[in-house]
Amino acid sequence: MTPIATAPNDRGPRNHAVEVRGIVKTFGATRALDGVDLTVREGTVLGLLGPNGAGKTTLVRILSTLVKPDAGTAFVGGYDVLRQPKQLRRTIGLTGQYASVDELLSGYENLYLIGRLLDLSAKESKTRAAELLERFSLTEAAKRPAKTYSGGMRRRLDLAASMIGRPKVLYLDEPTTGLDPRTRNEVWDEVQRMVAEGSTVLLTTQYMEEAEQLAHELTVIDRGRVIAAGGIEELKTQVGGQTLQVRPLHPAELPEMARCLHEAGVAATFSADTGLLSVQLTGEDQLTAVVGVLGTRGFGIAGIDTKLPSLDEVFLAITGKPSASAAPILDKEPVA
């Protein structure tokens, strides 16, 4: 097995909040991570996507110093995950897939205690706790024991706890699973606020809408390996390019329009349900050519639009599996 490299005087690239190279982790016969490379630029959100069991949570655990890798190197906030775990932990916040709060303490006490453990002053801990309770709509329940909270309230309290120290790097592992749309939007607003204030976020999610809303760049992993990485629009272009959609004045003419384009050497499909004719664009001049053919044949056009594939379509094309946008399922990865 490849030895784990360490660099006593290397604190990692200064403009990268997270730098991962060749990370390997096995659990018995299961190779959860198989040489993962990943970079997160400071002050950005990286969306880490992948089907269930792809290795996302295992990677987060390694970057949180909860699990040791078998090979490879990783720096977070300039600190080596193996050689400088104590320093690293003081720079990160973590919200895992399951809420982990002290149910005997009140919501306020949970946040105040964490603030003090992070060396915030008593005054700052009180202020920050009250601020986050308000942001996550928990003020009215602040004095109640957490054991009386609903599942959604516990989740919101757990998220608030991960943010109380204003971490430089925040890991959000499926952060909005099980939350109602209003609370999900509150979480998104808080994440965007933290990034605007200089934090960096590593987000694992199966909500494609969440990835599009928050992430600056995406990394897709499957079976422990990175299979795609880049900006959202970049990945959309790589996967399918633009599609031209034509809406005819008379929907009954859709079959004839498609036939005429085929005769002109242009592959076209149509949907009677949507009333649209679709052409996959392969060159800059094709749009003009399509409109020219249809105009010459006398077809009336009500509208023309171009679109890139959705992120759901990109995910399906890259992984061969549908995303769990409608009903996300938690990773079934080995727990160390």
Rosetta blueprint (number, residue, H / E / L):
1 M L
2 T L
3 P L
4 I L
5 A L
6 T L
7 A L
8 P L
9 N L
10 D L
11 R L
12 G L
13 P L
14 R L
15 N L
16 H E
17 A E
18 V E
19 E E
20 V E
21 R E
22 G E
23 I E
24 V E
25 K E
26 T E
27 F E
28 G L
29 A L
30 T E
31 R E
32 A E
33 L E
34 D E
35 G E
36 V E
37 D E
38 L E
39 T E
40 V E
41 R E
42 E L
43 G L
44 T L
45 V E
46 L E
47 G E
48 L E
49 L E
50 G L
51 P L
52 N L
53 G L
54 A L
55 G L
56 K H
57 T H
58 T H
59 L H
60 V H
61 R H
62 I H
63 L H
64 S L
65 T L
66 L L
67 V L
68 K L
69 P L
70 D L
71 A E
72 G E
73 T E
74 A E
75 F E
76 V E
77 G L
78 G L
79 Y E
80 D E
81 V L
82 L L
83 R L
84 Q L
85 P H
86 K H
87 Q H
88 L H
89 R H
90 R L
91 T L
92 I E
93 G E
94 L E
95 T E
96 G L
97 Q L
98 Y L
99 A L
100 S L
101 V L
102 D L
103 E L
104 L L
105 L L
106 S E
107 G H
108 Y H
109 E H
110 N H
111 L H
112 Y H
113 L H
114 I H
115 G H
116 R H
117 L H
118 L L
119 D L
120 L L
121 S L
122 A H
123 K H
124 E H
125 S H
126 K H
127 T H
128 R H
129 A H
130 A H
131 E H
132 L H
133 L H
134 E H
135 R H
136 F L
137 S L
138 L L
139 T H
140 E H
141 A H
142 A L
143 K L
144 R L
145 P E
146 A H
147 K H
148 T H
149 Y L
150 S L
151 G H
152 G H
153 M H
154 R H
155 R H
156 R H
157 L H
158 D H
159 L H
160 A H
161 A H
162 S H
163 M H
164 I L
165 G L
166 R L
167 P L
168 K L
169 V E
170 L E
171 Y E
172 L E
173 D E
174 E L
175 P L
176 T L
177 T L
178 G L
179 L L
180 D L
181 P H
182 R H
183 T H
184 R H
185 N H
186 E H
187 V H
188 W H
189 D H
190 E H
191 V H
192 Q H
193 R H
194 M H
195 V H
196 A H
197 E L
198 G L
199 S L
200 T E
201 V E
202 L E
203 L E
204 T E
205 T L
206 Q L
207 Y L
208 M H
209 E H
210 E H
211 A H
212 E H
213 Q H
214 L H
215 A L
216 H L
217 E E
218 L E
219 T E
220 V E
221 I E
222 D E
223 R L
224 G L
225 R E
226 V E
227 I E
228 A E
229 A E
230 G E
231 G L
232 I H
233 E H
234 E H
235 L H
236 K H
237 T H
238 Q H
239 V H
240 G L
241 G L
242 Q L
243 T E
244 L E
245 Q E
246 V E
247 R E
248 P E
249 L L
250 H L
251 P H
252 A H
253 E H
254 L H
255 P H
256 E H
257 M H
258 A H
259 R H
260 C H
261 L H
262 H H
263 E H
264 A L
265 G L
266 V L
267 A L
268 A L
269 T E
270 F E
271 S E
272 A L
273 D L
274 T L
275 G L
276 L E
277 L E
278 S E
279 V E
280 Q E
281 L L
282 T L
283 G L
284 E L
285 D L
286 Q H
287 L H
288 T H
289 A H
290 V H
291 V H
292 G H
293 V H
294 L H
295 G H
296 T H
297 R L
298 G L
299 F L
300 G L
301 I E
302 A E
303 G E
304 I E
305 D E
306 T E
307 K E
308 L L
309 P L
310 S L
311 L H
312 D H
313 E H
314 V H
315 F H
316 L H
317 A H
318 I H
319 T H
320 G L
321 K L
322 P L
323 S L
324 A L
325 S L
326 A L
327 A L
328 P L
329 I L
330 L L
331 D L
332 K L
333 E L
334 P L
335 V L
336 A L
